[in-house]
Amino acid sequence: MNLNSVFAQELQIGEDGPTIQGPLKGPGGTDIDSLGSVISIILPVVIVTAGIILFFILVMGGITIMTSAGNPEKLKKAGAQITSSLVGFVLLALSYVLIKFVTRIFGLGIDLF
């Protein structure tokens, strides 16, 4: 089975009639011809987005502590937010290291960053 026939192709309609070009092009003009190339394009965006979200959760926990005015319930909530965001950062870093490790071990040649 030819994988190029599975992915969507670019259709251009001109004076000479419709022409189909493919495979799809990724950043830098690289061909998107397999699931691995799709994942290598999407994964860095997901990791960076998760890091930004975790940073904002950490900041919100800090703001909650500063505005708690000694309220034990708010302090507990803020502590849980900070703990959750720090655990998320650790898991995010471990997932990045695991991905780099697996791609290097199996020789996939996918470079995330």
N, CA, C and O of each residue as an XYZ file, in Angstrom:
452
protein
N       0.846     -1.190      0.000
C       0.000      0.000      0.000
C       0.883      1.242      0.000
O       1.825      1.333      0.786
N       0.595      2.163     -0.844
C       1.338      3.398     -0.934
C       0.770      4.400      0.070
O      -0.394      4.790     -0.023
N       1.612      4.820      1.043
C       1.134      5.744      2.067
C       0.821      7.123      1.516
O       0.019      7.846      2.106
N       1.427      7.505      0.408
C       1.147      8.823     -0.150
C      -0.306      8.952     -0.588
O      -0.830     10.064     -0.655
N      -0.963      7.843     -0.886
C      -2.361      7.921     -1.298
C      -3.304      8.064     -0.115
O      -4.493      8.329     -0.293
N      -2.772      7.887      1.106
C      -3.617      7.975      2.293
C      -3.800      9.416      2.737
O      -4.872      9.790      3.210
N      -2.757     10.227      2.587
C      -2.810     11.594      3.066
C      -3.459     12.511      2.044
O      -3.435     12.240      0.843
N      -4.039     13.601      2.537
C      -4.682     14.572      1.657
C      -3.640     15.219      0.758
O      -2.500     15.430      1.172
N      -4.016     15.523     -0.426
C      -3.126     16.129     -1.396
C      -3.614     17.542     -1.690
O      -4.777     17.877     -1.462
N      -2.713     18.348     -2.193
C      -3.052     19.718     -2.534
C      -3.653     19.754     -3.937
O      -3.064     19.229     -4.881
N      -4.809     20.365     -4.071
C      -5.496     20.460     -5.364
C      -5.427     21.905     -5.850
O      -5.848     22.824     -5.147
N      -4.897     22.099     -7.050
C      -4.826     23.428     -7.637
C      -5.613     23.415     -8.933
O      -5.407     22.555     -9.790
N      -6.510     24.368     -9.069
C      -7.310     24.459    -10.286
C      -6.811     25.669    -11.063
O      -6.906     26.805    -10.599
N      -6.283     25.412    -12.240
C      -5.737     26.478    -13.079
C      -6.372     26.466    -14.452
O      -7.408     25.835    -14.661
N      -5.748     27.166    -15.390
C      -6.263     27.256    -16.753
C      -6.194     25.908    -17.471
O      -7.033     25.616    -18.323
N      -5.206     25.092    -17.133
C      -5.036     23.795    -17.786
C      -5.863     22.698    -17.119
O      -5.753     21.531    -17.495
N      -6.672     23.049    -16.156
C      -7.453     22.056    -15.442
C      -6.867     21.804    -14.054
O      -5.861     22.411    -13.685
N      -7.481     20.927    -13.297
C      -7.004     20.682    -11.934
C      -5.721     19.841    -11.924
O      -5.566     18.901    -12.703
N      -4.822     20.205    -11.031
C      -3.615     19.416    -10.814
C      -3.503     19.093     -9.329
O      -3.814     19.921     -8.472
N      -3.063     17.899     -9.049
C      -2.912     17.461     -7.663
C      -1.423     17.341     -7.374
O      -0.687     16.683     -8.110
N      -0.988     17.982     -6.295
C       0.402     17.920     -5.881
C       0.483     17.295     -4.498
O      -0.396     17.509     -3.662
N       1.496     16.553     -4.266
C       1.662     15.950     -2.954
C       3.028     15.324     -2.861
O       3.733     15.312     -3.870
N       3.440     14.827     -1.784
C       2.718     14.811     -0.517
C       2.659     16.193      0.114
O       3.217     17.158     -0.409
N       1.986     16.268      1.223
C       1.857     17.543      1.917
C       3.225     18.062      2.322
O       4.167     17.288      2.491
N       3.328     19.357      2.473
C       4.580     19.985      2.874
C       4.459     20.490      4.307
O       3.450     21.080      4.694
N       5.511     20.245      5.080
C       5.567     20.708      6.456
C       6.421     21.949      6.575
O       6.735     22.584      5.569
N       6.807     22.308      7.805
C       7.676     23.471      7.994
C       9.014     23.265      7.289
O       9.599     22.183      7.344
N       9.480     24.296      6.641
C      10.753     24.207      5.928
C      10.665     23.432      4.627
O      11.695     23.119      4.030
N       9.456     23.113      4.174
C       9.286     22.401      2.918
C       9.533     20.912      2.997
O       9.664     20.256      1.964
N       9.602     20.357      4.207
C       9.808     18.917      4.345
C       8.526     18.170      3.985
O       7.422     18.653      4.235
N       8.686     17.001      3.401
C       7.531     16.200      3.017
C       6.897     15.561      4.249
O       7.592     15.079      5.144
N       5.578     15.568      4.277
C       4.830     14.852      5.311
C       4.306     13.597      4.645
O       3.284     13.623      3.960
N       5.022     12.486      4.854
C       4.654     11.263      4.165
C       4.469     10.070      5.091
O       4.299      8.942      4.628
N       4.500     10.315      6.399
C       4.297      9.218      7.339
C       3.734      9.761      8.647
O       3.730     10.968      8.889
N       3.270      8.860      9.465
C       2.740      9.251     10.767
C       3.846      9.842     11.636
O       3.592     10.761     12.415
N       5.055      9.334     11.516
C       6.185      9.855     12.278
C       6.475     11.310     11.967
O       6.801     12.085     12.866
N       6.359     11.690     10.703
C       6.613     13.090     10.344
C       5.502     14.004     10.861
O       5.763     15.156     11.205
N       4.280     13.507     10.917
C       3.174     14.290     11.483
C       3.414     14.500     12.977
O       3.246     15.606     13.490
N       3.807     13.431     13.670
C       4.050     13.520     15.108
C       5.236     14.437     15.393
O       5.201     15.204     16.355
N       6.276     14.373     14.578
C       7.442     15.220     14.813
C       7.136     16.694     14.594
O       7.862     17.549     15.100
N       6.093     17.008     13.862
C       5.677     18.397     13.678
C       4.766     18.842     14.820
O       4.885     19.971     15.296
N       3.862     17.975     15.262
C       2.874     18.341     16.268
C       3.444     18.319     17.688
O       3.075     19.158     18.509
N       4.326     17.382     17.985
C       4.809     17.186     19.350
C       5.489     18.408     19.961
O       5.195     18.722     21.115
N       6.376     19.117     19.269
C       6.969     20.308     19.890
C       5.934     21.367     20.252
O       6.070     22.047     21.270
N       4.909     21.509     19.430
C       3.857     22.482     19.721
C       3.103     22.076     20.989
O       2.783     22.926     21.819
N       2.823     20.794     21.139
C       2.114     20.297     22.311
C       2.957     20.487     23.565
O       2.437     20.901     24.601
N       4.252     20.190     23.487
C       5.122     20.321     24.655
C       5.243     21.783     25.078
O       5.158     22.080     26.270
N       5.435     22.684     24.151
C       5.556     24.102     24.484
C       4.240     24.634     25.050
O       4.251     25.385     26.025
N       3.116     24.260     24.460
C       1.807     24.699     24.960
C       1.565     24.198     26.377
O       1.075     24.947     27.222
N       1.902     22.948     26.645
C       1.742     22.401     27.994
C       2.621     23.147     28.986
O       2.193     23.412     30.109
N       3.839     23.489     28.591
C       4.725     24.246     29.472
C       4.174     25.623     29.793
O       4.261     26.076     30.935
N       3.611     26.290     28.808
C       3.017     27.617     29.031
C       1.825     27.518     29.971
O       1.683     28.340     30.876
N       0.970     26.526     29.771
C      -0.199     26.340     30.639
C       0.243     26.057     32.064
O      -0.312     26.621     33.007
N       1.241     25.185     32.235
C       1.738     24.872     33.574
C       2.349     26.099     34.241
O       2.194     26.281     35.448
N       3.032     26.935     33.487
C       3.584     28.168     34.045
C       2.473     29.073     34.573
O       2.592     29.628     35.665
N       1.403     29.224     33.809
C       0.306     30.078     34.258
C      -0.394     29.501     35.488
O      -0.845     30.256     36.350
N      -0.489     28.188     35.579
C      -1.066     27.572     36.776
C      -0.181     27.852     37.986
O      -0.687     28.121     39.075
N       1.130     27.791     37.800
C       2.072     28.097     38.877
C       1.932     29.552     39.321
O       1.914     29.836     40.519
N       1.834     30.460     38.378
C       1.665     31.880     38.699
C       0.342     32.116     39.418
O       0.286     32.877     40.384
N      -0.719     31.468     38.953
C      -2.030     31.637     39.613
C      -1.982     31.123     41.055
O      -2.604     31.711     41.940
N      -1.253     30.036     41.298
C      -1.089     29.542     42.664
C      -0.366     30.555     43.530
O      -0.737     30.760     44.686
N       0.664     31.190     42.986
C       1.381     32.224     43.728
C       0.511     33.431     44.019
O       0.562     33.990     45.114
N      -0.286     33.832     43.044
C      -1.201     34.966     43.265
C      -2.232     34.616     44.321
O      -2.578     35.457     45.151
N      -2.725     33.389     44.302
C      -3.703     32.959     45.296
C      -3.090     32.989     46.697
O      -3.763     33.372     47.654
N      -1.830     32.593     46.828
C      -1.171     32.659     48.142
C      -1.047     34.108     48.604
O      -1.300     34.415     49.769
N      -0.657     34.997     47.692
C      -0.473     36.402     48.079
C      -1.782     37.070     48.456
O      -1.794     37.960     49.307
N      -2.880     36.664     47.846
C      -4.171     37.304     48.122
C      -5.018     36.533     49.128
O      -6.179     36.881     49.343
N      -4.462     35.495     49.747
C      -5.259     34.663     50.651
C      -5.532     35.336     51.989
O      -6.502     34.989     52.664
N      -4.708     36.277     52.379
C      -4.865     37.002     53.653
C      -4.948     36.039     54.831
O      -5.692     36.277     55.782
N      -4.190     34.962     54.766
C      -4.143     34.009     55.873
C      -5.301     33.026     55.927
O      -5.397     32.247     56.875
N      -6.174     33.041     54.944
C      -7.300     32.109     54.908
C      -6.760     30.699     54.634
O      -6.185     30.456     53.573
N      -6.941     29.761     55.590
C      -6.364     28.428     55.424
C      -6.907     27.676     54.209
O      -6.182     26.889     53.600
N      -8.155     27.904     53.853
C      -8.747     27.216     52.698
C      -8.082     27.665     51.395
O      -7.773     26.846     50.530
N      -7.867     28.981     51.268
C      -7.209     29.503     50.072
C      -5.746     29.075     50.011
O      -5.227     28.786     48.933
N      -5.085     29.034     51.156
C      -3.694     28.588     51.192
C      -3.574     27.130     50.759
O      -2.643     26.757     50.045
N      -4.527     26.313     51.200
C      -4.507     24.900     50.815
C      -4.731     24.747     49.311
O      -4.073     23.938     48.657
N      -5.667     25.530     48.769
C      -5.947     25.486     47.328
C      -4.725     25.936     46.530
O      -4.384     25.325     45.517
N      -4.066     27.005     46.984
C      -2.886     27.510     46.289
C      -1.741     26.501     46.358
O      -1.019     26.308     45.380
N      -1.581     25.870     47.499
C      -0.535     24.853     47.627
C      -0.769     23.688     46.678
O       0.168     23.154     46.085
N      -2.032     23.303     46.544
C      -2.364     22.215     45.613
C      -2.085     22.624     44.172
O      -1.611     21.809     43.381
N      -2.374     23.879     43.821
C      -2.093     24.362     42.460
C      -0.599     24.347     42.176
O      -0.169     23.894     41.115
N       0.188     24.838     43.117
C       1.632     24.890     42.921
C       2.206     23.481     42.837
O       3.054     23.202     41.989
N       1.745     22.596     43.717
C       2.219     21.210     43.682
C       1.863     20.546     42.352
O       2.694     19.865     41.752
N       0.643     20.745     41.902
C       0.213     20.151     40.632
C       1.035     20.676     39.459
O       1.418     19.911     38.574
N       1.305     21.972     39.452
C       2.069     22.527     38.336
C       3.519     22.034     38.362
O       4.096     21.770     37.306
N       4.109     21.907     39.539
C       5.480     21.405     39.614
C       5.559     19.933     39.202
O       6.499     19.530     38.517
N       4.581     19.136     39.613
C       4.534     17.737     39.176
C       4.350     17.685     37.654
O       4.956     16.848     36.985
N       3.523     18.569     37.115
C       3.325     18.631     35.668
C       4.605     18.977     34.933
O       4.899     18.394     33.890
N       5.381     19.934     35.474
C       6.662     20.287     34.862
C       7.614     19.095     34.854
O       8.300     18.851     33.861
N       7.657     18.353     35.960
C       8.537     17.194     36.030
C       8.105     16.140     35.006
O       8.943     15.576     34.302
N       6.799     15.877     34.924
C       6.302     14.898     33.951
C       6.562     15.350     32.515
O       6.893     14.536     31.654
N       6.413     16.638     32.265
C       6.669     17.174     30.932
C       8.142     17.014     30.558
O       8.459     16.624     29.434
N       9.041     17.315     31.497
C      10.472     17.155     31.239
C      10.819     15.680     31.024
O      11.600     15.351     30.131
N      10.243     14.792     31.836
C      10.506     13.363     31.673
C       9.984     12.848     30.338
O      10.631     12.018     29.699
N       8.826     13.330     29.913
C       8.291     12.884     28.622
C       9.181     13.351     27.473
O       9.379     12.617     26.504
N       9.717     14.561     27.574
C      10.628     15.059     26.543
C      11.891     14.201     26.486
O      12.342     13.817     25.407
N      12.458     13.903     27.663
C      13.670     13.082     27.713
C      13.380     11.678     27.178
O      14.203     11.112     26.459
N      12.230     11.116     27.519
C      11.862      9.785     27.044
C      11.718      9.762     25.525
O      12.159      8.817     24.871
N      11.111     10.786     24.973
C      10.947     10.865     23.518
C      12.305     10.943     22.831
O      12.550     10.240     21.850
N      13.189     11.799     23.346
C      14.531     11.904     22.769
C      15.281     10.574     22.874
O      15.985     10.178     21.944
N      15.127      9.888     24.012
C      15.792      8.610     24.239
C      15.296      7.554     23.253
O      16.097      6.844     22.645
N      13.990      7.454     23.098
C      13.402      6.444     22.212
C      13.774      6.710     20.758
O      14.097      5.775     20.024
N      13.733      7.974     20.330
C      14.084      8.269     18.940
C      15.556      7.987     18.667
O      15.913      7.570     17.565
N      16.409      8.208     19.655
C      17.836      7.925     19.458
C      18.105      6.422     19.462
O      18.906      5.930     18.667
N      17.430      5.686     20.364
C      17.636      4.230     20.454
C      17.189      3.538     19.163
O      17.894      2.678     18.636
N      16.013      3.921     18.659
C      15.478      3.258     17.481
C      15.956      3.890     16.176
O      15.613      3.419     15.091
N      16.740      4.947     16.282
C      17.298      5.568     15.077
C      16.252      6.149     14.158
O      16.362      6.044     12.936
N      15.245      6.757     14.733
C      14.163      7.291     13.905
C      14.555      8.555     13.156
O      13.929      8.903     12.155
N      15.574      9.237     13.627
C      16.029     10.432     12.926
C      15.090     11.611     13.067
O      15.163     12.560     12.287
N      14.210     11.563     14.051
C      13.276     12.660     14.278
C      13.894     13.588     15.310
O      14.178     13.165     16.430
N      14.105     14.844     14.949
C      14.673     15.804     15.884
C      13.593     16.784     16.279
O      13.057     17.500     15.433
N      13.269     16.820     17.573
C      12.174     17.667     18.018
C      12.563     19.136     18.078
O      11.817     19.995     17.608
N      13.716     19.429     18.647
C      14.109     20.834     18.798
C      15.518     21.020     18.307
O      16.044     22.133     18.345
